[in-house]
Amino acid sequence: MSETKEIYKNLGIDEDVYRLGETICSNLKERFDSIDKIAEYNQLKVLQAMQKAKVSEACLYGTTGYGYNDIGRDTLEEVYANVFHTEAALVRPQITCGTHALALALMSNLRPGDEVLSPVGKPYDTLEEVIGIRPSKGSLAEYGITYSQVDLLSDGSFDYDKIKASINEKTKLVTIQRSKGYEPRKTLSVERIGQLIAFIKDIRPDIICMVDNCYGEFVETIEPGDVGADMVVGSLIKNPGGGLAPIGGYIAGKKECIENAAYRLTSPGLGKEVGASLGVLPSFFQGLFLAPTVVSSALKGAVFAANMMEHFGFSVIPDGKESRHDIIQAVTFGSKEGVVAFCKGIQAAAPVDSFVVPEPWDMPGYDSQVIMAAGAFVSGSSIELSADGPIKPPYAVYFQGGLTFPHAKFGILKAVQELKNSKVIRL
Ligand SMILES: *Cc1c(COP(=O)(O)O)cnc(C)c1O
């Protein structure tokens, strides 16, 4: 192992940083074992879904033009439906990102006069414009679709009384975000999502329950489709793309909901029948195949990061011991220097653009400067090792991804090294 130590040294990691990493890693064996067990289950689940749908070599060829009779595309959608245990799925490169997939699921299943309810507090930033919480061209609000919100209680539990009171004859769809996103709340487990869905269906069984599944796929052995969700929505440049999908989004769910989404994505009358897959199908299939182990690598990286940062006394969500329901790790540094040093370390560990030094800058849509670290093969991919932090109190960084655990580990060691070099921490 002295060779490993040597190459770490050549990559700029001091011996004390390396040794601390080894100590913390060796204490995480049991934790990593249980993450591996989940990956094993999910690997078999994906494999079984592919075999059941009879994925063949012909499925990898793709089509051009209208894309009629695209057997690969249709089979991939069957595989997704099998994996998420739903009736149907829409999985397309024409769905440009997670926000687009969520907007599509909402806009295709709502009509003027309907109301959307979020019973888990404020949704992800980009959805504020989709819904029209922040006025925006083409929002649901512009089409006469209203929105209501019930926040979580201070202990993180559901405010069942207010949720019940908020459901009225206009309520058509409930949107439930699994991941915390940039909110300080905890990520919801699939089990808790199931309890919420059961409560809502008990009041009105016809309400469509949609789950924003971004960053949650394959972290647990069950998915929201297993606990009654009518639509499960996510991005392919996060977990289910396995780092290989270069674009795309998915909606898995009830046949009727998926049909609505397909007619909105393409055109009334055309629906799922058109939409050439071009050359992306191999990366969609292979990325999904790899996704369970890629997600487990990212999870181990997040657990390692939490334990390293706790060692230096920084507050982390989730903490080093608690169970995980998404791949995101928040670390609060309490100072600009901490946020900047951490992000510089992550960037310096990247396979692409490692020589670039990230700086805080004014980004559209944010009320403070933001620093971002990403050196990814797929631009903006956050299943690859990445971090970002707004330059404002409490000076927290959101860290996620890592296609392999050794890379995620190296990223954290680099971040610790940067924190040491800039004297934010002492070893
Ligand atoms: C990333 C994310 C989105 C939006 O996905 P994009 O691909 O960035 O548009 C929506 N919701 C949650 C919880 C996310 O993490």
The ligand as a Tripos MOL2 file, in Angstrom:
@<TRIPOS>MOLECULE
LIG
   15    15     1     0     0
SMALL
NO_CHARGES

@<TRIPOS>ATOM
      1 C1        -31.9200   18.3940   -9.5670 C.3       1 LIG1
      2 C2        -33.2890   18.4520   -9.0350 C.ar      1 LIG1
      3 C3        -34.3530   18.9210   -9.8080 C.ar      1 LIG1
      4 C4        -34.1740   19.5070  -11.1740 C.3       1 LIG1
      5 O1        -33.4090   18.7760  -12.0350 O.3       1 LIG1
      6 P1        -32.5350   19.4810  -13.1780 P.3       1 LIG1
      7 O2        -32.0680   18.3260  -13.9730 O.co2     1 LIG1
      8 O3        -31.4270   20.2320  -12.5060 O.co2     1 LIG1
      9 O4        -33.4430   20.3760  -13.9480 O.co2     1 LIG1
     10 C5        -35.6120   18.8860   -9.2420 C.ar      1 LIG1
     11 N1        -35.8160   18.4520   -8.0000 N.ar      1 LIG1
     12 C6        -34.8060   18.0190   -7.2170 C.ar      1 LIG1
     13 C7        -35.0960   17.5580   -5.8160 C.3       1 LIG1
     14 C8        -33.5150   18.0010   -7.6990 C.ar      1 LIG1
     15 O5        -32.5260   17.5590   -6.9460 O.3       1 LIG1
@<TRIPOS>BOND
     1     1     2 1
     2     2     3 ar
     3     2    14 ar
     4     3     4 1
     5     3    10 ar
     6     4     5 1
     7     5     6 1
     8     6     7 2
     9     6     8 1
    10     6     9 1
    11    10    11 ar
    12    11    12 ar
    13    12    13 1
    14    12    14 ar
    15    14    15 1
@<TRIPOS>SUBSTRUCTURE
     1 LIG1         1 GROUP 0 **** ****
